[in-house]
């Protein structure tokens, strides 16, 4: 089952990453990152191909990327999956010109329940305000009322510094772009 999870996480994120490659040429830069559970660190990459290889090698369950416009973070995407591949959460955060989070579009896919939930949040004064939530069947894409009671999504991030990988998309991004990669240790609570 672990190989299924990896290919789901990789496929979900890389489909976004390759779709964004045209946009990245305009802004010029992107950072791709993953959580390396084995070494208790987050690692960032400038190259999509190196990132993809590391996702496969490390069996990363949390992967993502950041886009930049005018030297600032403009968008962050994060995909988190479980070990069995039963669920995936795809978050897309947008930022204003001061690198404050503006919105979160979250899509949660629960494979055993054949359910996909899409949520939209506005981030106002450091608080996430849900605007809408819609449900669809994964297989057909048809609207449904079916919800999933047992799944609890990760918390909504409302400040860029609250991302556990924030050094990679902030100060370490220059090291990533110049050296091709950089890692930072996960802080212990």
C-alpha positions, 0 to 999 in steps of 0.5 A: 500500500505504501507505493500507492500512497507515494504515487498518489502524493507525487501525482497530485502534486506534480500535476500541479507543478507541471501545470504551473511551469509556464507561470513559473517562467514568467515569475522566474522562480519556484521552490519545491519542498517535502517533509523528510520524516526519516531525518526529521527535516524539511528539504527544498529543491529548485529542480522539479526532477530532483524534487520528484526523485527525492519524493520517491526515494524518501517516501514523503507524505507531505510535499509542496511548492511555492511560487514567487512574483516580484520576489515575494511568495504569491502561492503555496501548494501543499499535498498531504497523504496518509500511509495507506493512500486512503486520503489526500488533502490538497491546499492552495494558499494565495498571498497578497503583495506583503506575503500575508495569506489571503485565501485557502482552497482545500480539496480533501479526497477520501478514497474509501468513501468515494468523497471529495470535499472542496472548501474555500476560506478567506483569511482575515485578521489572522483568522480563517473564515469558511466561505463554502464547502461542496461535496462530490463523488470521486468516481463521477464528480457528481454533487453529493450530500455525503460527508465523512465523519472520521477524517479530520483535516490539518489545521488551516494556516493563517500566517506564513511563519506558521508553515513548518517549512517556512524557512525554505520558502523564506530566507533559505530560498536563495540558498535553494536557488543557488545550490539547488537544494537546502534542508532545515530541521523540524523544530521540536515542540 
